[in-house]
Amino acid sequence: MRYRIERTTSRLKMRLTIRSQRQLLQQVMEAPDCVSMSESIVQFCWAMASGVILRATPRWWMRRRTGGTWEDLRKIDDVADDYYKEKLRISLRVFREIVEALSPLLFRRVTFYRVPLMPDHIIAYVLYRWASGETYESSTSSFDIGCASGLIVVEDVTRALLSVYSDNIVRPSGLWRVLVLRAFEAKGFPNCYGGIDCTHIYVDKPANAPSENYFDRKHRFFVVAQVVVDLDLRITNVFVGYPGSCHNICVLQLSSLWARAEEGDLFRGPAVVLPFGVKTHGYILGDNGYPPLEWIVVPYGGTDQCAGEERFDNE
């Protein structure tokens, strides 16, 4: 009974407000010419203040709202390329290429309920989600989509990327390998095939999983991604999935890169004699977080591990 009374009261108040606004608007529109100008101006200002007549522009002391990150990205004419690199970690040209390649796999069927999300909208959100590491609640609000839709489109875009770019992450071969070797040799590293390092992919804490496995000294939950790139930062090998508590050495030993190196299948090029008589078929560069190996060259001084990472190697 209380709920019904409150609902009836709110409906009555709404009807009275709409009725008063209509009457006020009618008085303004039917005001005769003989009425004094001051009275018409007062009624007109009152109508604008009550919301009957909408303002063409916002008040000067209020900041114009752009509609979030997606609205800013859509204004391509006014958005610089640096803004795309800041929000999506890629240039506008690369973003357009990805949209063109994935659009046939991401079109939604038009229904009677709502307008479906466009492929560029979906791809921009997913790239922003991966680049920023924000939660679904905060990232979806910036792109004006629902949280459930955000969960779905991340999976859809991931499947589309794996389908379209399945052959893009490969080891250098042919002319590409020659160019990579020459580029590193020009920098003082003959017979070098790339550089290796680990990066963090921030995630929400997985359900039913020990939080200490994904929580590290940076106080965030993430999984580790081991990436090998050439001199132009093109990815030639990637290994993703282990929790953030794993150290770089542990991830390396669990990856297929380690298995292929141990079997001698990683570098098949002709041997090259480096200064001081060192003979190698190829190697990659790493930081002090990696051990010095025949196929990994690290800076002089050996492995450098932080005190907060010592427990990761023992697990």
VOPAGU-2260 file (C-alpha; in pm, 1 decimal, decimal comma):
REM VOPAGU-2260
SITE   aa  ch    i         X         Y         Z
SITE  MET   A    0       0,0       0,0       0,0
SITE  ARG   A    1     282,6     240,4      81,1
SITE  TYR   A    2     450,1     170,8    -251,6
SITE  ARG   A    3     123,8     228,7    -440,1
SITE  ILE   A    4      63,8     558,2    -258,8
SITE  GLU   A    5     415,5     682,7    -336,2
SITE  ARG   A    6     385,3     580,5    -701,0
SITE  THR   A    7      47,7     752,9    -735,4
SITE  THR   A    8     183,5    1066,5    -568,9
SITE  SER   A    9     487,4    1080,7    -799,9
SITE  ARG   A   10     268,2    1037,6   -1107,5
SITE  LEU   A   11      38,9    1315,6    -988,6
SITE  LYS   A   12     331,0    1550,6    -933,5
SITE  MET   A   13     467,4    1473,7   -1279,1
SITE  ARG   A   14     130,6    1543,4   -1442,0
SITE  LEU   A   15      96,7    1874,2   -1254,8
SITE  THR   A   16     446,5    1978,4   -1363,2
SITE  ILE   A   17     378,1    1894,9   -1727,2
SITE  ARG   A   18      45,9    2075,7   -1713,7
SITE  SER   A   19     199,7    2391,5   -1565,9
SITE  GLN   A   20     474,2    2388,9   -1828,7
SITE  ARG   A   21     221,0    2357,8   -2109,0
SITE  GLN   A   22      12,2    2640,6   -1970,4
SITE  LEU   A   23     316,0    2861,8   -1933,3
SITE  LEU   A   24     430,9    2787,8   -2287,4
SITE  GLN   A   25      82,2    2862,0   -2421,2
SITE  GLN   A   26      77,0    3196,0   -2239,3
SITE  VAL   A   27     409,3    3289,5   -2390,1
SITE  MET   A   28     304,4    3191,4   -2742,4
SITE  GLU   A   29     -40,0    3363,4   -2720,8
SITE  ALA   A   30      76,5    3686,6   -2559,3
SITE  PRO   A   31     -85,1    3984,9   -2747,1
SITE  ASP   A   32     119,3    4263,8   -2893,1
SITE  CYS   A   33     -37,9    4515,4   -2653,0
SITE  VAL   A   34     122,1    4342,3   -2354,5
SITE  SER   A   35     420,2    4530,0   -2230,1
SITE  MET   A   36     759,2    4412,5   -2347,3
SITE  SER   A   37     889,8    4367,1   -1994,0
SITE  GLU   A   38     618,2    4114,6   -1904,1
SITE  SER   A   39     689,0    3906,9   -2217,6
SITE  ILE   A   40    1059,5    3898,2   -2141,1
SITE  VAL   A   41     992,0    3784,5   -1784,7
SITE  GLN   A   42     763,9    3505,9   -1904,6
SITE  PHE   A   43    1015,7    3397,2   -2169,3
SITE  CYS   A   44    1300,0    3380,0   -1918,1
SITE  TRP   A   45    1081,1    3183,1   -1679,9
SITE  ALA   A   46     999,1    2936,9   -1956,9
SITE  MET   A   47    1370,2    2882,2   -2030,7
SITE  ALA   A   48    1448,5    2833,8   -1663,0
SITE  SER   A   49    1172,4    2574,1   -1621,3
SITE  GLY   A   50    1300,9    2370,9   -1916,1
SITE  VAL   A   51    1006,3    2430,9   -2150,5
SITE  ILE   A   52    1229,1    2602,0   -2408,8
SITE  LEU   A   53    1562,1    2424,4   -2450,6
SITE  ARG   A   54    1883,9    2620,3   -2464,5
SITE  ALA   A   55    2069,0    2620,2   -2795,2
SITE  THR   A   56    2405,3    2625,7   -2615,0
SITE  PRO   A   57    2504,5    2527,6   -2260,6
SITE  ARG   A   58    2554,6    2784,6   -1990,3
SITE  TRP   A   59    2886,7    2959,1   -2013,0
SITE  TRP   A   60    3001,2    2836,8   -1671,0
SITE  MET   A   61    2936,6    2470,9   -1758,6
SITE  ARG   A   62    3186,6    2255,2   -1947,4
SITE  ARG   A   63    3056,2    2102,2   -2267,9
SITE  ARG   A   64    3033,8    1724,9   -2239,3
SITE  THR   A   65    3181,9    1530,0   -2528,4
SITE  GLY   A   66    3018,0    1195,3   -2452,8
SITE  GLY   A   67    3324,8    1006,7   -2332,3
SITE  THR   A   68    3636,0     864,4   -2490,9
SITE  TRP   A   69    3452,1     712,2   -2785,8
SITE  GLU   A   70    3298,6    1044,8   -2888,9
SITE  ASP   A   71    3643,7    1202,3   -2878,3
SITE  LEU   A   72    3788,2     924,2   -3092,7
SITE  ARG   A   73    3506,9     953,0   -3347,6
SITE  LYS   A   74    3595,3    1314,9   -3421,2
SITE  ILE   A   75    3875,5    1212,9   -3652,3
SITE  ASP   A   76    3913,6    1558,5   -3804,5
SITE  ASP   A   77    3983,9    1715,3   -3465,8
SITE  VAL   A   78    4174,7    1429,5   -3304,5
SITE  ALA   A   79    4550,6    1413,5   -3341,8
SITE  ASP   A   80    4734,5    1088,2   -3398,8
SITE  ASP   A   81    4892,3    1122,9   -3055,4
SITE  TYR   A   82    4548,3    1090,0   -2895,3
SITE  TYR   A   83    4501,9     746,1   -3051,8
SITE  LYS   A   84    4845,2     640,4   -2932,1
SITE  GLU   A   85    4762,3     766,7   -2584,2
SITE  LYS   A   86    4427,2     589,6   -2557,2
SITE  LEU   A   87    4466,8     281,3   -2780,1
SITE  ARG   A   88    4849,6     247,5   -2797,9
SITE  ILE   A   89    4830,7     243,4   -3179,0
SITE  SER   A   90    4818,8     506,0   -3451,8
SITE  LEU   A   91    4506,1     609,2   -3637,5
SITE  ARG   A   92    4631,3     437,9   -3954,5
SITE  VAL   A   93    4678,6     104,0   -3778,8
SITE  PHE   A   94    4338,6     137,0   -3612,1
SITE  ARG   A   95    4170,2     184,9   -3948,4
SITE  GLU   A   96    4350,6    -118,0   -4090,9
SITE  ILE   A   97    4234,0    -334,5   -3800,5
SITE  VAL   A   98    3875,1    -209,9   -3836,0
SITE  GLU   A   99    3874,9    -283,9   -4208,2
SITE  ALA   A  100    4008,4    -635,2   -4151,2
SITE  LEU   A  101    3777,0    -729,7   -3862,7
SITE  SER   A  102    3454,8    -556,0   -3968,2
SITE  PRO   A  103    3311,1    -852,2   -4167,6
SITE  LEU   A  104    3334,6   -1068,5   -3853,2
SITE  LEU   A  105    3188,2    -814,2   -3609,4
SITE  PHE   A  106    2874,5    -681,0   -3777,0
SITE  ARG   A  107    2564,5    -718,1   -3558,7
SITE  ARG   A  108    2218,1    -807,1   -3684,7
SITE  VAL   A  109    1968,7    -519,6   -3674,7
SITE  THR   A  110    1673,0    -591,1   -3444,4
SITE  PHE   A  111    1362,2    -407,7   -3327,3
SITE  TYR   A  112    1510,2    -340,1   -2982,9
SITE  ARG   A  113    1810,9    -113,8   -3034,6
SITE  VAL   A  114    2076,2      -5,6   -3281,1
SITE  PRO   A  115    2364,7    -258,2   -3276,5
SITE  LEU   A  116    2718,6    -156,7   -3189,3
SITE  MET   A  117    2932,3     -78,8   -3491,4
SITE  PRO   A  118    3261,7    -265,3   -3549,7
SITE  ASP   A  119    3479,1      44,8   -3505,1
SITE  HIS   A  120    3304,8     114,8   -3174,1
SITE  ILE   A  121    3364,6    -240,4   -3054,4
SITE  ILE   A  122    3728,7    -255,4   -3163,8
SITE  ALA   A  123    3809,7      83,3   -3010,3
SITE  TYR   A  124    3663,2     -25,3   -2677,2
SITE  VAL   A  125    3853,7    -354,7   -2669,0
SITE  LEU   A  126    4185,1    -188,1   -2757,3
SITE  TYR   A  127    4122,0      76,1   -2490,9
SITE  ARG   A  128    4038,7    -194,2   -2236,8
SITE  TRP   A  129    4361,9    -379,2   -2310,9
SITE  ALA   A  130    4574,7     -63,6   -2321,9
SITE  SER   A  131    4444,0      98,3   -2002,8
SITE  GLY   A  132    4374,2    -205,8   -1786,6
SITE  GLU   A  133    4063,7     -40,2   -1641,6
SITE  THR   A  134    3778,6    -241,0   -1496,1
SITE  TYR   A  135    3476,7    -319,5   -1709,4
SITE  GLU   A  136    3260,9     -81,9   -1505,2
SITE  SER   A  137    3478,5     222,0   -1574,5
SITE  SER   A  138    3586,4     138,7   -1929,7
SITE  THR   A  139    3235,3      62,6   -2058,6
SITE  SER   A  140    3099,9     392,5   -1927,5
SITE  SER   A  141    3363,9     579,5   -2129,0
SITE  PHE   A  142    3234,2     412,7   -2445,7
SITE  ASP   A  143    2862,5     426,7   -2363,0
SITE  ILE   A  144    2806,8      51,1   -2367,5
SITE  GLY   A  145    2680,6    -189,7   -2104,9
SITE  CYS   A  146    2908,0    -396,6   -1883,3
SITE  ALA   A  147    2762,9    -722,6   -2018,7
SITE  SER   A  148    2819,8    -602,4   -2375,2
SITE  GLY   A  149    3179,2    -517,5   -2284,1
SITE  LEU   A  150    3242,7    -873,7   -2169,0
SITE  ILE   A  151    3095,7   -1014,8   -2489,4
SITE  VAL   A  152    3275,0    -786,8   -2736,0
SITE  VAL   A  153    3615,9    -857,7   -2578,5
SITE  GLU   A  154    3569,4   -1225,0   -2658,8
SITE  ASP   A  155    3434,6   -1148,4   -3006,9
SITE  VAL   A  156    3724,1    -919,8   -3098,5
SITE  THR   A  157    3975,6   -1169,1   -2960,3
SITE  ARG   A  158    3836,5   -1446,9   -3178,0
SITE  ALA   A  159    3831,3   -1216,2   -3480,0
SITE  LEU   A  160    4194,0   -1112,6   -3427,2
SITE  LEU   A  161    4305,8   -1472,8   -3395,4
SITE  SER   A  162    4114,4   -1561,2   -3710,2
SITE  VAL   A  163    4237,8   -1274,3   -3927,8
SITE  TYR   A  164    4594,1   -1235,3   -3797,9
SITE  SER   A  165    4671,2   -1600,3   -3725,3
SITE  ASP   A  166    4985,6   -1596,9   -3942,6
SITE  ASN   A  167    5124,4   -1256,3   -3846,5
SITE  ILE   A  168    5326,5   -1365,3   -3542,9
SITE  VAL   A  169    5606,1   -1575,7   -3697,4
SITE  ARG   A  170    5982,0   -1589,9   -3686,8
SITE  PRO   A  171    6167,1   -1377,6   -3944,1
SITE  SER   A  172    6231,7   -1561,5   -4267,9
SITE  GLY   A  173    6346,0   -1479,5   -4618,1
SITE  LEU   A  174    6397,7   -1112,9   -4693,8
SITE  TRP   A  175    6251,3   -1011,9   -4358,3
SITE  ARG   A  176    6520,8   -1210,1   -4173,3
SITE  VAL   A  177    6794,2   -1050,7   -4381,6
SITE  LEU   A  178    6664,1    -702,9   -4302,5
SITE  VAL   A  179    6639,7    -782,6   -3930,6
SITE  LEU   A  180    6994,9    -919,6   -3915,9
SITE  ARG   A  181    7133,6    -619,1   -4103,2
SITE  ALA   A  182    6948,1    -373,9   -3879,9
SITE  PHE   A  183    7085,2    -529,5   -3560,4
SITE  GLU   A  184    7432,3    -560,1   -3710,8
SITE  ALA   A  185    7427,2    -188,2   -3787,1
SITE  LYS   A  186    7359,6    -132,2   -3415,6
SITE  GLY   A  187    7657,2    -346,4   -3314,1
SITE  PHE   A  188    7483,2    -683,0   -3262,8
SITE  PRO   A  189    7569,3    -917,2   -3552,9
SITE  ASN   A  190    7349,2   -1225,0   -3605,5
SITE  CYS   A  191    7088,0   -1094,4   -3357,9
SITE  TYR   A  192    6723,5   -1184,2   -3420,7
SITE  GLY   A  193    6543,9    -958,3   -3171,8
SITE  GLY   A  194    6485,5    -862,4   -2811,9
SITE  ILE   A  195    6286,8   -1037,1   -2538,5
SITE  ASP   A  196    6103,6    -901,0   -2236,5
SITE  CYS   A  197    5789,6    -956,5   -2031,3
SITE  THR   A  198    5499,9    -717,1   -1994,8
SITE  HIS   A  199    5190,6    -710,3   -1775,6
SITE  ILE   A  200    4833,1    -758,5   -1892,8
SITE  TYR   A  201    4611,5    -631,4   -1614,0
SITE  VAL   A  202    4300,1    -838,2   -1540,9
SITE  ASP   A  203    4027,9    -864,1   -1280,9
SITE  LYS   A  204    4105,4   -1123,9   -1017,2
SITE  PRO   A  205    3998,6   -1461,9   -1156,9
SITE  ALA   A  206    3717,3   -1624,1    -965,8
SITE  ASN   A  207    3804,0   -1914,7    -735,2
SITE  ALA   A  208    4176,2   -1847,6    -774,7
SITE  PRO   A  209    4429,7   -1757,8    -501,8
SITE  SER   A  210    4475,7   -1382,2    -514,3
SITE  GLU   A  211    4845,0   -1398,6    -420,9
SITE  ASN   A  212    4919,9   -1575,8    -750,4
SITE  TYR   A  213    4803,8   -1277,7    -957,5
SITE  PHE   A  214    4895,9    -994,7    -717,3
SITE  ASP   A  215    5251,1    -863,2    -722,3
SITE  ARG   A  216    5462,8    -583,8    -582,8
SITE  LYS   A  217    5287,4    -331,6    -811,0
SITE  HIS   A  218    4962,5    -399,7    -624,5
SITE  ARG   A  219    4760,2    -504,0    -928,1
SITE  PHE   A  220    4627,4    -829,4   -1069,5
SITE  PHE   A  221    4773,0    -931,1   -1404,4
SITE  VAL   A  222    4903,4   -1212,2   -1621,9
SITE  VAL   A  223    5249,7   -1216,3   -1774,7
SITE  ALA   A  224    5309,5   -1185,5   -2149,8
SITE  GLN   A  225    5652,9   -1279,6   -2285,5
SITE  VAL   A  226    5718,1   -1102,6   -2615,3
SITE  VAL   A  227    6002,7   -1117,9   -2868,1
SITE  VAL   A  228    6026,8    -826,3   -3113,8
SITE  ASP   A  229    6257,5    -711,9   -3389,2
SITE  LEU   A  230    6416,1    -369,6   -3423,3
SITE  ASP   A  231    6090,1    -223,4   -3560,5
SITE  LEU   A  232    5892,2    -363,8   -3262,6
SITE  ARG   A  233    5717,8    -622,4   -3478,7
SITE  ILE   A  234    5622,8    -921,4   -3263,0
SITE  THR   A  235    5788,1   -1246,1   -3370,5
SITE  ASN   A  236    5695,5   -1462,0   -3068,7
SITE  VAL   A  237    5448,2   -1426,3   -2781,6
SITE  PHE   A  238    5367,2   -1641,8   -2478,2
SITE  VAL   A  239    5079,8   -1535,0   -2249,6
SITE  GLY   A  240    4884,0   -1680,3   -1961,8
SITE  TYR   A  241    5086,0   -1734,4   -1645,8
SITE  PRO   A  242    4990,8   -1535,5   -1333,5
SITE  GLY   A  243    5174,7   -1222,5   -1230,7
SITE  SER   A  244    5365,7   -1387,8    -947,3
SITE  CYS   A  245    5581,1   -1578,7   -1199,3
SITE  HIS   A  246    5923,6   -1431,4   -1263,8
SITE  ASN   A  247    6059,1   -1375,1   -1614,3
SITE  ILE   A  248    6294,1   -1672,9   -1585,5
SITE  CYS   A  249    6011,0   -1904,0   -1481,3
SITE  VAL   A  250    5793,3   -1790,2   -1771,4
SITE  LEU   A  251    6082,6   -1837,0   -2013,0
SITE  GLN   A  252    6145,9   -2193,5   -1898,3
SITE  LEU   A  253    5777,9   -2279,8   -1937,7
SITE  SER   A  254    5746,3   -2132,8   -2286,3
SITE  SER   A  255    5779,6   -2307,1   -2620,4
SITE  LEU   A  256    6070,7   -2073,1   -2697,7
SITE  TRP   A  257    6279,5   -2247,7   -2433,3
SITE  ALA   A  258    6188,1   -2593,9   -2561,2
SITE  ARG   A  259    6281,6   -2507,8   -2918,4
SITE  ALA   A  260    6610,2   -2351,5   -2804,6
SITE  GLU   A  261    6700,0   -2661,0   -2603,7
SITE  GLU   A  262    6627,3   -2880,9   -2905,9
SITE  GLY   A  263    6841,1   -2658,9   -3129,5
SITE  ASP   A  264    6543,4   -2569,0   -3348,6
SITE  LEU   A  265    6529,6   -2197,0   -3266,7
SITE  PHE   A  266    6805,6   -2059,0   -3490,7
SITE  ARG   A  267    6900,7   -2249,4   -3805,8
SITE  GLY   A  268    7106,1   -1985,2   -3981,2
SITE  PRO   A  269    7475,6   -2023,0   -4062,0
SITE  ALA   A  270    7714,0   -1979,7   -3774,2
SITE  VAL   A  271    7880,6   -1642,8   -3725,1
SITE  VAL   A  272    8203,9   -1583,2   -3532,9
SITE  LEU   A  273    8168,4   -1283,7   -3302,8
SITE  PRO   A  274    8458,0   -1087,7   -3147,7
SITE  PHE   A  275    8678,9   -1284,6   -2907,5
SITE  GLY   A  276    8609,8   -1602,8   -3107,6
SITE  VAL   A  277    8251,1   -1657,6   -2993,7
SITE  LYS   A  278    8061,7   -1875,2   -3241,9
SITE  THR   A  279    7682,3   -1848,8   -3257,0
SITE  HIS   A  280    7396,2   -1944,0   -3487,5
SITE  GLY   A  281    7183,3   -1660,6   -3352,8
SITE  TYR   A  282    7065,1   -1499,0   -3030,9
SITE  ILE   A  283    6823,3   -1248,6   -2884,7
SITE  LEU   A  284    6880,9    -963,9   -2642,2
SITE  GLY   A  285    6739,1    -954,4   -2290,7
SITE  ASP   A  286    6764,9    -744,5   -1976,8
SITE  ASN   A  287    6914,8    -842,8   -1642,2
SITE  GLY   A  288    6599,1   -1031,8   -1551,6
SITE  TYR   A  289    6711,1   -1318,1   -1777,9
SITE  PRO   A  290    6999,8   -1560,1   -1729,7
SITE  PRO   A  291    7300,2   -1542,7   -1965,4
SITE  LEU   A  292    7261,5   -1826,7   -2215,4
SITE  GLU   A  293    7407,8   -1923,0   -2550,4
SITE  TRP   A  294    7101,6   -1779,5   -2724,4
SITE  ILE   A  295    7022,8   -1490,3   -2484,5
SITE  VAL   A  296    7267,8   -1201,6   -2440,8
SITE  VAL   A  297    7217,4    -990,0   -2128,3
SITE  PRO   A  298    7398,7    -675,4   -2008,6
SITE  TYR   A  299    7723,2    -722,8   -1825,1
SITE  GLY   A  300    7664,6    -796,9   -1457,5
SITE  GLY   A  301    7440,6   -1102,2   -1473,0
SITE  THR   A  302    7086,5   -1150,4   -1355,5
SITE  ASP   A  303    6946,8    -869,7   -1143,1
SITE  GLN   A  304    6641,8    -966,1    -936,5
SITE  CYS   A  305    6445,0    -741,4    -706,9
SITE  ALA   A  306    6401,8    -837,0    -346,5
SITE  GLY   A  307    6026,4    -857,3    -395,6
SITE  GLU   A  308    6070,3   -1114,3    -674,3
SITE  GLU   A  309    6283,7   -1364,7    -485,3
SITE  ARG   A  310    5982,5   -1559,9    -366,0
SITE  PHE   A  311    5856,0   -1594,9    -723,3
SITE  ASP   A  312    6158,0   -1803,0    -830,2
SITE  ASN   A  313    6115,4   -2040,7    -536,6
SITE  GLU   A  314    5752,1   -2125,1    -618,6
